[in-house]
Every structure is written in structure tokens, then in C-alpha cells.
Amino acid sequence: MQDADHTTSLREDYAGEPVWRQALAGSQMLLVAFGALVLMPLLTGLDPSVALFTAGLGTLIFHIVTGGKVPVFLASSFAFIAPIMAAKNQFSIPEILGGLVAAGLLYILLSGAVRLRGTGFINRLLPPVVIGPVIMVIGLGLAPVAVNMATGHTGDGSVELVPYKPAIVIAMISLLVTIVVSVWAKGIFRLIPIMVGIIVGYLLTWLSGVFNVTPVIVDFSPIAEAAWFSMPAFQTPSFSWGAILFMIPVAIAPAIEHIGDVLAISNVTGKNFLKKPGLHRTLLGDGLATSSAAFLGGPPNTTYSEVTGAVMLTKNFNPRVMLWAAGVAIVLAFVGKFGAALQTIPVPVMGGILCLLFGSIAVVGLNSLIRNQVDLSQARNLVIVGVTLVFGIGGMAIFGVEGIALCGIVAILLNLVLPGSDTAWGERAHHEH
């Protein structure tokens, strides 16, 4: 026990760490998060420079709320990709941003409920049998988008941007590189497979155009025309009940993911962040970060598991490192040429990588069912998972409610209405509760 206390005291003693080392470590943490951070806005039509700014701002807000105790970085949430893309068919971008502001407010309400009642009600309302299939729908619902982009089309498949043959070759090589790095790479490189896949795919696409192997796909003229210093394209939200009701249920899955991330960083650092600063404070920080990002036209924020992995690998538990990462992200947001370069990433490159990423999201949901030992031979569990998956993947709409929003509502209602003991949540979840 004394050894554990001694280790904790060492981790808390950051006063002697040089500033330059903190800054370098912070830049490394941003590098780990960078690929996913910018990919989300590029897919949803939001500005990646705004996403960089709001990721930095959101991280700063989170650390202020939590007292600078938790070494996490907040950035673009992949859970919102499918809902945002689906919402664009019904609502304007400002209305979608208004819905995302409301999603952040749900986090804030959850933080208040956790402070008043503890976490037990979350286990009852959102057990693994509810969260698992909803997360699976988020990933599987995006599968056509990944395939369309990998074959050179826009996400909805309506327009061909790159001929099929070069597009599929570029996409598959980008995917293969990402897989190889994520499975076989060592050290810090294993934490940045998305970044490596984008870089290799980008260079391959450019070189194939230079040597006339394929048509010229990469166009550097936007980079040349962009100014070095440029204001990000901030937007303000507008509010409509339709967009708000569409987005609020979507926040349920990333809220549960947030709890898992806080548990993960607690295990990595040897501290119980669920008690100090408390889950209510981390949820509050995440909610304020998401709402503030949407107010400026950025994507909703979430804690990044990739960065938690980097913390575990580097053994750097200093929360100030994340403040440096936030500062670097904010500075990069104002470099116009950098933002223009992000916009030139070829569609097939992103499509190839997304074949892995979107599948990974679905596997997270599946793993939630397996890890918590949910018995799918029970009729109630089979009904909840089966109906949720078919409604989500099939595109069911009931009175204007569809997609992830409908799945979340249906799964919660079925879980509350159908008879069954608490063990139906999953054996492991029941015992932990």
C-alpha cells in the first residue's frame, strides 16, 4: 500500500518538469488525436480549422471544470458523424448546431443527476443491452458512406469525384497501411494509424498523378491561394425543436463512452477520477465543451481514447501536457494554409480508412454486449437488440423520428417496459451495480 501511495505522490509532483518537455509532450498528444480530430469535420461538412479551435477550447474548459486533475484531451466525436450527415437532409447547418448545443446540455443534466443520485440510475436506464445495439447502429449505419467514398464518390454516392479504378486502389492501400500500423507498429506509431494511413494515401495519390499513373487528384492550388493567417469559418447556431429532438438521443451513447474513458484513464494513472474530481464534474466539463463547440460551428467534443493510450505508453500523467496540446490546436486553427491542406485530402483516402473506423465503432457496441455477458437467448434481450438493429440499419422512421434518435428511444423504452430481472442487463453489469 505504501508503494502505491508513493507512486501516486510521484505522479502528483509535476513542479520540476521543464516547460519545453511539457510543450513537446503536448504536441505529441495532439499528433495522436489529430487524424480523428480533423476527419470528423471533413466528413460532415464542418470546418476542420474550427474543429481544431473548439477541440483546444473544449479541452481548456474541461480542465477548468475538473480542476486540472484529469489528463485527457477532448476533440471531435465520431458518434455524431452519422446523425449529422442524416440531419443534413432535413435541417440547415445552423439548426444542426443548435441540436448539438442541446446534446451538450443533456450531458450537463446527466452530471447534475449523477451528483444528486449517483451512477445507479444510469445503469438502470442505459444498461449494456441498450447501449450495445445503439452503438452498433452508429457504426453499421455509416458503412455505405465508407464504401461510397472508397469507390471515389461523395458520401451519399450521388457524384463521382474520382474514377473507380484509381479510387479503389488508393482506398485499399490506405486501409491496408492503417491496419498494418494499428496491428504491427510499435511505440507511439501504433497510436497514430489514422495519421499514417492519411499521409501514405495522400502521398500515393499525389505521386500517381505526378507520374501520370492516374488522373491528377490532389490539387495544391487552394493551399497556394490561402493566407498564412486566417480566421476559422465560425458559425452560429439556430434552434428548432425538430433538430433538437433529433440530436438529443444521440448524446446517450457518447455519454456512456465518456464514463468508460474516465474509468480507463483512472486505471492508467492509478487514481479514481470517478470520485475526485467526480463523474459529475467530468460530465459537466464534456457537456460544456460540446455546447461551446457547437456555438462556434464546431463538432461536438468527447474524450479521446487514443490519447489515453498515449498517456499509458509514455507514462506522462501530467494534466498540464493536455493544456499544451489544446494551445497548439488553437494556434493551428488560425494557420490558413494548414486548414486548406486538410481540405485537399483525397476522398478515396478517407473512404479506405473509414472502412476500418466505422466497423470499429460497431465492434465497440458488440464488445459491450460480450464484455458484460448479456444473454441474448433471453427473449427480452433478443427483442431489444433485434428491433434496435433493424430500425437503425433499415432506416425506420416513426412520426418524423428516425436514425440514431429513434434507435435510442426504442431501446430505452423496450428495456423499461419488457419484464426481466436486473441480470438481464448483463451478468457483469449486474454484479458491478
ZALUM-479381 format. One record per residue (C-alpha): residue number from 1; residue in one letter; x, y, z. Coordinates in nm, 4 decimals, m for minus. Each point is the difference from the previous one (the first is absolute). Layout:
<sites>
SITE;nr;rest;px;py;pz
SITE;NUM;A;X;Y;Z
...
</sites>
This chain:
<sites>
SITE;nr;rest;px;py;pz
SITE;1;M;0.0000;0.0000;0.0000
SITE;2;Q;0.2863;0.2334;0.0801
SITE;3;D;0.1512;m0.0668;m0.3419
SITE;4;A;m0.3302;0.0942;m0.1651
SITE;5;D;m0.0182;0.3203;0.2033
SITE;6;H;0.3589;0.0797;m0.0881
SITE;7;T;m0.0698;m0.0529;m0.3709
SITE;8;T;m0.3011;0.2290;0.0231
SITE;9;S;0.2021;0.2700;0.1719
SITE;10;L;0.2615;m0.0212;m0.2731
SITE;11;R;m0.2665;0.0397;m0.2641
SITE;12;E;m0.1366;0.3065;0.1763
SITE;13;D;0.3396;0.1693;0.0107
SITE;14;Y;0.0225;0.1806;m0.3337
SITE;15;A;0.1629;0.3188;0.1222
SITE;16;G;0.3473;m0.0998;m0.1167
SITE;17;E;m0.0976;m0.0928;m0.3565
SITE;18;P;0.1500;0.2521;m0.2476
SITE;19;V;m0.2440;0.2074;m0.2029
SITE;20;W;0.1619;m0.1026;m0.3287
SITE;21;R;m0.0572;m0.3654;0.0829
SITE;22;Q;m0.3666;0.0664;0.0817
SITE;23;A;m0.0404;0.1849;m0.3310
SITE;24;L;0.1662;m0.2825;m0.1938
SITE;25;A;m0.2157;m0.2611;0.1731
SITE;26;G;m0.3097;0.2098;m0.0703
SITE;27;S;0.0840;0.0193;m0.3711
SITE;28;Q;0.0385;m0.3781;m0.0023
SITE;29;M;m0.3432;m0.0452;0.1618
SITE;30;L;m0.1556;0.2247;m0.2659
SITE;31;L;0.1715;m0.2067;m0.2690
SITE;32;V;m0.1629;m0.3146;0.1399
SITE;33;A;m0.3449;0.1620;m0.0078
SITE;34;F;0.0485;0.1916;m0.3229
SITE;35;G;m0.1187;m0.2524;m0.2591
SITE;36;A;m0.3365;m0.0652;0.1629
SITE;37;L;m0.0348;0.3648;0.1027
SITE;38;V;0.0024;0.1378;m0.3560
SITE;39;L;m0.1613;m0.2992;m0.1716
SITE;40;M;m0.3346;0.0513;0.1713
SITE;41;P;m0.0569;0.3602;m0.1229
SITE;42;L;0.1281;m0.0872;m0.3484
SITE;43;L;m0.2666;m0.2714;m0.0222
SITE;44;T;m0.2866;0.2074;0.1359
SITE;45;G;0.0703;0.3216;m0.1906
SITE;46;L;0.1157;0.1985;0.3019
SITE;47;D;0.3198;0.2046;m0.0053
SITE;48;P;0.3084;m0.1932;0.1236
SITE;49;S;0.1649;0.3225;0.1185
SITE;50;V;m0.3035;0.0703;0.2181
SITE;51;A;0.0228;m0.3590;0.1266
SITE;52;L;0.3630;0.0584;0.1012
SITE;53;F;m0.0954;0.3198;0.1820
SITE;54;T;m0.2987;m0.1517;0.1806
SITE;55;A;0.1992;m0.3116;0.0944
SITE;56;G;0.2568;0.2240;0.1658
SITE;57;L;m0.2660;0.2188;0.1605
SITE;58;G;m0.2022;m0.3010;0.1160
SITE;59;T;0.3068;m0.1595;0.1573
SITE;60;L;0.0762;0.3227;0.1877
SITE;61;I;m0.3612;0.0228;0.1239
SITE;62;F;0.0107;m0.3630;0.1129
SITE;63;H;0.3185;0.0551;0.1990
SITE;64;I;m0.1386;0.3141;0.1632
SITE;65;V;m0.3164;m0.1849;0.1086
SITE;66;T;0.1921;m0.3037;0.1293
SITE;67;G;0.2712;0.2019;0.1716
SITE;68;G;0.2725;m0.1146;m0.2370
SITE;69;K;0.0126;m0.3475;0.1555
SITE;70;V;m0.0858;m0.2297;m0.2930
SITE;71;P;0.2563;m0.0472;m0.2828
SITE;72;V;m0.2437;m0.0217;m0.2935
SITE;73;F;m0.0404;0.1793;m0.3333
SITE;74;L;m0.3402;0.0789;m0.1516
SITE;75;A;m0.0677;0.0152;m0.3744
SITE;76;S;m0.2468;m0.0915;m0.2773
SITE;77;S;m0.2400;m0.2822;0.0900
SITE;78;F;m0.0449;m0.2756;m0.2612
SITE;79;A;m0.3323;m0.0998;0.1566
SITE;80;F;m0.1588;0.3081;m0.1559
SITE;81;I;0.1190;m0.0563;m0.3581
SITE;82;A;m0.2989;m0.2043;m0.1159
SITE;83;P;m0.2616;0.2186;0.1734
SITE;84;I;0.1493;0.3209;m0.1411
SITE;85;M;0.0155;m0.1430;m0.3521
SITE;86;A;m0.3575;m0.1258;0.0276
SITE;87;A;m0.1197;0.3280;0.1509
SITE;88;K;0.1381;0.1965;m0.2971
SITE;89;N;m0.2843;m0.1443;m0.2087
SITE;90;Q;m0.2571;0.1643;0.2289
SITE;91;F;0.1631;0.2981;0.1699
SITE;92;S;0.2421;0.2823;m0.0754
SITE;93;I;0.3496;0.0030;0.1502
SITE;94;P;m0.0934;0.2719;0.2551
SITE;95;E;m0.3004;m0.2109;0.1113
SITE;96;I;0.2227;m0.3070;0.0345
SITE;97;L;0.2408;0.2037;0.2115
SITE;98;G;m0.2954;0.1001;0.2182
SITE;99;G;m0.0817;m0.3672;0.0471
SITE;100;L;0.3616;m0.0653;0.0983
SITE;101;V;m0.0169;0.2787;0.2581
SITE;102;A;m0.3009;m0.1821;0.1485
SITE;103;A;0.1941;m0.3288;m0.0036
SITE;104;G;0.2659;0.1680;0.2119
SITE;105;L;m0.2697;0.1184;0.2391
SITE;106;L;m0.1081;m0.3635;0.0440
SITE;107;Y;0.3499;m0.0751;0.1301
SITE;108;I;m0.0406;0.2870;0.2452
SITE;109;L;m0.3360;m0.1360;0.1204
SITE;110;L;0.1543;m0.3458;0.0386
SITE;111;S;0.2825;0.1496;0.2061
SITE;112;G;m0.2565;0.1595;0.2331
SITE;113;A;m0.1894;m0.3285;0.0307
SITE;114;V;0.3228;m0.1882;0.0784
SITE;115;R;0.0870;0.2544;0.2678
SITE;116;L;m0.3434;m0.0366;0.1621
SITE;117;R;m0.0640;m0.3746;m0.0418
SITE;118;G;0.3316;m0.1666;m0.0852
SITE;119;T;0.0568;m0.2204;m0.3051
SITE;120;G;m0.2551;m0.2732;0.0819
SITE;121;F;m0.2816;0.1525;m0.2043
SITE;122;I;0.2238;0.0062;m0.3086
SITE;123;N;0.0548;m0.3742;0.0360
SITE;124;R;m0.3771;m0.0491;0.0195
SITE;125;L;m0.0937;0.2323;m0.2847
SITE;126;L;0.2907;m0.0773;m0.2331
SITE;127;P;0.1238;m0.3571;0.0575
SITE;128;P;0.2280;m0.1744;m0.2547
SITE;129;V;m0.2983;m0.1613;m0.1736
SITE;130;V;m0.1138;0.3517;m0.0937
SITE;131;I;0.3328;0.1672;m0.0703
SITE;132;G;0.1533;m0.2928;m0.1929
SITE;133;P;m0.2436;m0.0124;m0.2941
SITE;134;V;m0.0250;0.3807;m0.0195
SITE;135;I;0.3771;0.0282;m0.0413
SITE;136;M;m0.0098;m0.2819;m0.2569
SITE;137;V;m0.2593;0.1926;m0.2014
SITE;138;I;0.2229;0.3100;0.0059
SITE;139;G;0.2822;m0.1984;m0.1626
SITE;140;L;m0.2013;m0.2202;m0.2363
SITE;141;G;m0.2163;0.2901;m0.1126
SITE;142;L;0.3140;0.1688;m0.1313
SITE;143;A;0.1192;m0.2993;m0.2043
SITE;144;P;m0.1476;0.1262;m0.3323
SITE;145;V;0.1733;0.3363;0.0513
SITE;146;A;0.3393;m0.1705;0.0356
SITE;147;V;m0.0571;m0.2177;m0.3085
SITE;148;N;m0.1198;0.2946;m0.2106
SITE;149;M;0.3052;0.2067;0.0894
SITE;150;A;0.2371;m0.2936;m0.0516
SITE;151;T;m0.1343;m0.0387;m0.3548
SITE;152;G;0.0548;0.3685;m0.0771
SITE;153;H;m0.3477;0.1389;0.0639
SITE;154;T;m0.1396;0.2507;0.2442
SITE;155;G;m0.1266;m0.1451;0.3261
SITE;156;D;m0.3549;m0.0312;m0.1304
SITE;157;G;0.1212;m0.1589;m0.3253
SITE;158;S;m0.1653;0.2633;m0.2200
SITE;159;V;0.3124;0.1399;m0.1689
SITE;160;E;0.3169;m0.1713;m0.1230
SITE;161;L;0.3035;0.2055;0.1042
SITE;162;V;0.2734;m0.2482;m0.0975
SITE;163;P;m0.0186;m0.2795;m0.2620
SITE;164;Y;m0.0725;m0.3405;0.1526
SITE;165;K;0.3242;m0.1862;m0.0813
SITE;166;P;0.2507;0.2505;0.1457
SITE;167;A;m0.2364;0.0755;0.2879
SITE;168;I;m0.0353;m0.3610;0.1154
SITE;169;V;0.3773;m0.0620;m0.0263
SITE;170;I;0.0788;0.3116;0.2057
SITE;171;A;m0.2707;m0.0835;0.2534
SITE;172;M;0.1149;m0.3581;0.0524
SITE;173;I;0.3665;0.0993;0.0379
SITE;174;S;m0.0974;0.2687;0.2540
SITE;175;L;m0.2088;m0.2587;0.1859
SITE;176;L;0.2803;m0.2583;m0.0097
SITE;177;V;0.2563;0.2466;0.1352
SITE;178;T;m0.2351;0.1001;0.2820
SITE;179;I;m0.0579;m0.3661;0.0909
SITE;180;V;0.3711;m0.0840;m0.0084
SITE;181;V;0.0919;0.2942;0.2219
SITE;182;S;m0.2803;m0.0666;0.2491
SITE;183;V;0.0919;m0.3692;0.0332
SITE;184;W;0.3769;m0.0246;m0.0479
SITE;185;A;0.1469;0.3442;0.0713
SITE;186;K;0.1828;0.0602;0.3261
SITE;187;G;0.0073;0.2890;0.2441
SITE;188;I;m0.1628;0.3314;m0.0809
SITE;189;F;m0.0547;m0.0992;m0.3655
SITE;190;R;m0.2543;m0.2609;0.1050
SITE;191;L;m0.2140;0.2838;0.1395
SITE;192;I;m0.0141;0.1983;m0.3252
SITE;193;P;m0.1168;m0.2502;m0.2657
SITE;194;I;m0.2509;0.2498;m0.1420
SITE;195;M;0.2678;0.2649;m0.0393
SITE;196;V;0.2417;m0.2422;m0.1703
SITE;197;G;m0.2753;m0.1315;m0.2285
SITE;198;I;m0.0950;0.3528;m0.1084
SITE;199;I;0.3617;0.1018;m0.0647
SITE;200;V;0.0842;m0.3116;m0.2029
SITE;201;G;m0.3253;0.0182;m0.1959
SITE;202;Y;0.0478;0.3714;m0.0669
SITE;203;L;0.3588;m0.0472;m0.1247
SITE;204;L;m0.1003;m0.2988;m0.2134
SITE;205;T;m0.2830;0.1969;m0.1613
SITE;206;W;0.2262;0.2972;m0.0698
SITE;207;L;0.2817;m0.2116;m0.1454
SITE;208;S;m0.2376;m0.1990;m0.2207
SITE;209;G;m0.1183;0.3289;m0.1491
SITE;210;V;0.3544;0.1332;m0.0442
SITE;211;F;0.1092;m0.3099;m0.1937
SITE;212;N;m0.3278;m0.0150;m0.1998
SITE;213;V;m0.0965;m0.3366;0.1459
SITE;214;T;m0.3392;0.1483;0.0864
SITE;215;P;m0.1742;0.3292;m0.0725
SITE;216;V;0.1168;0.2895;0.2190
SITE;217;I;m0.2053;m0.0266;0.3189
SITE;218;V;0.1916;0.2141;0.2480
SITE;219;D;m0.0322;0.3714;m0.0722
SITE;220;F;0.2426;0.2241;0.1889
SITE;221;S;m0.1397;0.3280;m0.1337
SITE;222;P;m0.2276;0.0582;0.3039
SITE;223;I;0.3081;m0.0220;0.2234
SITE;224;A;0.1917;0.2498;m0.2140
SITE;225;E;m0.2952;0.2404;m0.0022
SITE;226;A;m0.0651;m0.0208;0.3732
SITE;227;A;0.1467;0.2602;0.2348
SITE;228;W;0.2393;m0.1020;0.2740
SITE;229;F;m0.2225;0.1619;0.2610
SITE;230;S;m0.3725;m0.0545;m0.0357
SITE;231;M;m0.3019;0.0048;0.2282
SITE;232;P;m0.1779;m0.3359;0.0228
SITE;233;A;m0.3482;m0.0021;m0.1570
SITE;234;F;m0.1943;0.0341;0.3241
SITE;235;Q;m0.3793;m0.0439;m0.0184
SITE;236;T;m0.2787;0.0750;0.2444
SITE;237;P;m0.2806;m0.2475;0.0741
SITE;238;S;m0.3720;0.0460;m0.0430
SITE;239;F;m0.2515;m0.2010;0.1951
SITE;240;S;m0.2906;m0.2123;m0.1219
SITE;241;W;m0.1823;m0.2665;0.1989
SITE;242;G;0.0332;m0.2493;m0.2839
SITE;243;A;0.3809;0.0143;m0.0029
SITE;244;I;0.0175;0.0034;0.3807
SITE;245;L;m0.2188;m0.3100;0.0345
SITE;246;F;0.2048;m0.1648;m0.2755
SITE;247;M;0.3355;0.0560;0.1726
SITE;248;I;m0.0714;m0.0403;0.3716
SITE;249;P;m0.0399;m0.3827;m0.0012
SITE;250;V;0.3264;m0.0282;m0.1937
SITE;251;A;0.1881;0.1366;0.3019
SITE;252;I;m0.0875;m0.3075;0.2075
SITE;253;A;0.2632;m0.2262;m0.1581
SITE;254;P;0.2957;0.2425;0.0284
SITE;255;A;m0.1071;0.0811;0.3569
SITE;256;I;0.0429;m0.3665;0.0893
SITE;257;E;0.3239;m0.0056;m0.1991
SITE;258;H;0.1154;0.2932;0.2129
SITE;259;I;m0.0475;m0.2060;0.3168
SITE;260;G;0.2064;m0.2798;m0.1523
SITE;261;D;0.2776;0.2425;m0.0958
SITE;262;V;0.0109;0.1458;0.3520
SITE;263;L;0.0270;m0.3532;0.1402
SITE;264;A;0.2793;m0.0761;m0.2486
SITE;265;I;0.2092;0.3059;0.0885
SITE;266;S;m0.0596;m0.0768;0.3690
SITE;267;N;0.1464;m0.3471;m0.0495
SITE;268;V;0.2944;0.1369;m0.1975
SITE;269;T;0.0973;0.2642;0.2571
SITE;270;G;m0.0883;m0.1958;0.3126
SITE;271;K;m0.2496;0.2621;0.1189
SITE;272;N;m0.3776;m0.0119;0.0406
SITE;273;F;m0.1240;0.2920;m0.2080
SITE;274;L;m0.3602;m0.1194;0.0474
SITE;275;K;0.0324;0.1207;0.3603
SITE;276;K;0.2462;0.2887;m0.0363
SITE;277;P;m0.0763;0.2273;m0.1772
SITE;278;G;m0.3132;m0.2169;m0.0466
SITE;279;L;m0.1976;m0.1336;m0.2950
SITE;280;H;m0.2431;0.2917;0.0315
SITE;281;R;0.2859;0.2448;m0.0648
SITE;282;T;0.1437;m0.1913;m0.2962
SITE;283;L;m0.3471;m0.0270;m0.1586
SITE;284;L;m0.0552;0.3701;0.0634
SITE;285;G;0.3322;0.0853;m0.1631
SITE;286;D;m0.0786;m0.2178;m0.3023
SITE;287;G;m0.3474;0.1521;m0.0334
SITE;288;L;0.1264;0.3578;0.0185
SITE;289;A;0.2721;m0.0844;m0.2531
SITE;290;T;m0.2560;m0.1477;m0.2424
SITE;291;S;m0.2445;0.2900;0.0308
SITE;292;S;0.2721;0.2641;m0.0319
SITE;293;A;0.1375;m0.1756;m0.3103
SITE;294;A;m0.3450;m0.0037;m0.1632
SITE;295;F;m0.0504;0.3691;0.0835
SITE;296;L;0.3068;0.0745;m0.2137
SITE;297;G;m0.0817;m0.2378;m0.2860
SITE;298;G;0.2200;m0.2897;0.1098
SITE;299;P;m0.0771;m0.3706;0.0461
SITE;300;P;m0.0976;m0.1360;0.3425
SITE;301;N;0.2894;m0.1007;0.2238
SITE;302;T;0.0777;m0.3219;0.1797
SITE;303;T;0.2895;m0.1432;0.1992
SITE;304;Y;0.2521;m0.1755;m0.2262
SITE;305;S;0.0971;m0.3591;0.0740
SITE;306;E;0.3014;0.0348;m0.2326
SITE;307;V;0.1444;0.2632;0.2300
SITE;308;T;m0.0635;m0.2218;0.3029
SITE;309;G;0.2039;m0.2669;m0.1788
SITE;310;A;0.2799;0.2516;m0.0557
SITE;311;V;m0.0058;0.0910;0.3700
SITE;312;M;0.0336;m0.3688;0.0875
SITE;313;L;0.2857;m0.0481;m0.2481
SITE;314;T;0.2027;0.3085;0.0939
SITE;315;K;m0.0753;m0.0167;0.3763
SITE;316;N;m0.0492;0.3769;m0.0092
SITE;317;F;m0.2871;0.0579;0.2441
SITE;318;N;0.0361;0.3784;0.0164
SITE;319;P;m0.3367;0.1637;m0.0858
SITE;320;R;0.1852;0.3178;m0.1055
SITE;321;V;0.1179;m0.1884;m0.3087
SITE;322;M;m0.3592;0.0054;m0.1271
SITE;323;L;m0.0113;0.3774;0.0457
SITE;324;W;0.2981;0.0279;m0.2332
SITE;325;A;m0.1740;m0.2281;m0.2503
SITE;326;A;m0.3060;0.2269;0.0196
SITE;327;G;0.2137;0.3089;m0.0543
SITE;328;V;0.1728;m0.1457;m0.3072
SITE;329;A;m0.3400;m0.0990;m0.1466
SITE;330;I;m0.1317;0.3541;0.0452
SITE;331;V;0.3087;0.1509;m0.1679
SITE;332;L;m0.0233;m0.2389;m0.2970
SITE;333;A;m0.3652;0.0991;m0.0471
SITE;334;F;0.1149;0.3456;m0.1131
SITE;335;V;0.2588;m0.1267;m0.2540
SITE;336;G;m0.1921;0.0374;m0.3252
SITE;337;K;0.2306;m0.2129;m0.2142
SITE;338;F;m0.0232;m0.2833;0.2506
SITE;339;G;m0.3805;0.0044;m0.0140
SITE;340;A;0.0075;0.0098;m0.3810
SITE;341;A;0.2364;m0.2992;m0.0087
SITE;342;L;m0.2473;m0.2030;0.2064
SITE;343;Q;m0.2714;0.0704;m0.2563
SITE;344;T;0.2130;m0.1533;m0.2777
SITE;345;I;0.0066;m0.3500;0.1521
SITE;346;P;m0.1339;m0.2274;m0.2787
SITE;347;V;m0.3413;m0.1600;0.0540
SITE;348;P;0.1201;m0.3593;m0.0697
SITE;349;V;0.2651;0.0344;0.2726
SITE;350;M;m0.2617;0.0904;0.2570
SITE;351;G;m0.2373;m0.2667;m0.1327
SITE;352;G;0.2552;m0.2775;0.0379
SITE;353;I;0.0808;0.0932;0.3593
SITE;354;L;m0.3687;0.0363;0.0841
SITE;355;C;m0.0607;m0.3626;m0.0993
SITE;356;L;0.2001;m0.0851;0.3119
SITE;357;L;m0.1174;0.2826;0.2254
SITE;358;F;m0.3733;m0.0452;m0.0501
SITE;359;G;0.0336;m0.3749;0.0418
SITE;360;S;0.1921;0.0636;0.3217
SITE;361;I;m0.2879;0.2070;0.1356
SITE;362;A;m0.2397;m0.2914;m0.0590
SITE;363;V;0.2440;m0.2375;0.1711
SITE;364;V;0.0088;0.2275;0.3063
SITE;365;G;m0.3745;m0.0523;0.0342
SITE;366;L;0.0340;m0.3745;m0.0525
SITE;367;N;0.2797;m0.0138;0.2562
SITE;368;S;m0.2234;0.1788;0.2495
SITE;369;L;m0.2466;m0.2907;m0.0219
SITE;370;I;0.2734;m0.2638;0.0232
SITE;371;R;0.2015;0.1631;0.2790
SITE;372;N;m0.3074;0.0418;0.2178
SITE;373;Q;m0.1176;m0.3561;m0.0708
SITE;374;V;m0.3395;0.0975;m0.1394
SITE;375;D;m0.2014;m0.3184;m0.0563
SITE;376;L;m0.1567;0.0345;m0.3446
SITE;377;S;m0.1900;m0.3259;0.0446
SITE;378;Q;m0.2344;0.1896;0.2334
SITE;379;A;m0.3042;0.1168;m0.1935
SITE;380;R;0.0093;0.3585;0.1336
SITE;381;N;0.3646;0.0478;m0.0960
SITE;382;L;m0.0539;m0.1523;m0.3434
SITE;383;V;m0.2951;0.2350;m0.0587
SITE;384;I;0.1909;0.3124;0.1098
SITE;385;V;0.3106;m0.0717;m0.2060
SITE;386;G;m0.1849;m0.1344;m0.3038
SITE;387;V;m0.2557;0.2806;m0.0319
SITE;388;T;0.2614;0.2689;0.0624
SITE;389;L;0.2328;m0.1351;m0.2690
SITE;390;V;m0.2716;m0.0386;m0.2641
SITE;391;F;m0.1503;0.3427;0.0689
SITE;392;G;0.3423;0.1640;m0.0192
SITE;393;I;0.1518;m0.1805;m0.2972
SITE;394;G;m0.3288;m0.0149;m0.1914
SITE;395;G;m0.0675;0.3742;0.0353
SITE;396;M;m0.3316;m0.0288;0.1851
SITE;397;A;m0.1809;0.3312;0.0644
SITE;398;I;m0.2904;0.0427;0.2451
SITE;399;F;m0.1791;0.3368;0.0074
SITE;400;G;0.3059;0.1774;m0.1347
SITE;401;V;0.2423;m0.1606;0.2465
SITE;402;E;0.2621;m0.2215;m0.1656
SITE;403;G;0.3602;m0.1155;0.0064
SITE;404;I;0.2005;m0.0016;0.3224
SITE;405;A;m0.2634;0.2077;0.1776
SITE;406;L;m0.2697;m0.2603;m0.0645
SITE;407;C;0.2323;m0.2873;0.0934
SITE;408;G;0.0910;0.1603;0.3323
SITE;409;I;m0.3613;0.0689;0.0924
SITE;410;V;m0.1243;m0.3459;m0.1038
SITE;411;A;0.2810;m0.1832;0.1822
SITE;412;I;m0.0572;0.1954;0.3228
SITE;413;L;m0.3781;m0.0466;m0.0087
SITE;414;L;0.0232;m0.3737;m0.0731
SITE;415;N;0.2480;m0.0446;0.2845
SITE;416;L;m0.2288;0.1815;0.2439
SITE;417;V;m0.3209;m0.1729;m0.1112
SITE;418;L;0.1005;m0.3614;m0.0623
SITE;419;P;0.0025;m0.2216;0.3113
SITE;420;G;0.3264;m0.1369;0.1302
SITE;421;S;0.2345;0.0118;0.2980
SITE;422;D;0.3062;0.2215;0.0268
SITE;423;T;0.2138;m0.2907;m0.1160
SITE;424;A;m0.1525;0.0566;m0.3423
SITE;425;W;0.2226;0.3072;m0.0245
SITE;426;G;0.2949;m0.2371;m0.0162
SITE;427;E;0.1517;m0.2126;0.2746
SITE;428;R;0.3110;0.2153;0.0429
SITE;429;A;m0.1910;0.3304;m0.0017
SITE;430;H;m0.2427;m0.1444;0.2570
SITE;431;H;0.2768;m0.1014;0.2403
SITE;432;E;0.1813;0.3331;m0.0372
SITE;433;H;m0.3226;0.1868;0.0618
</sites>
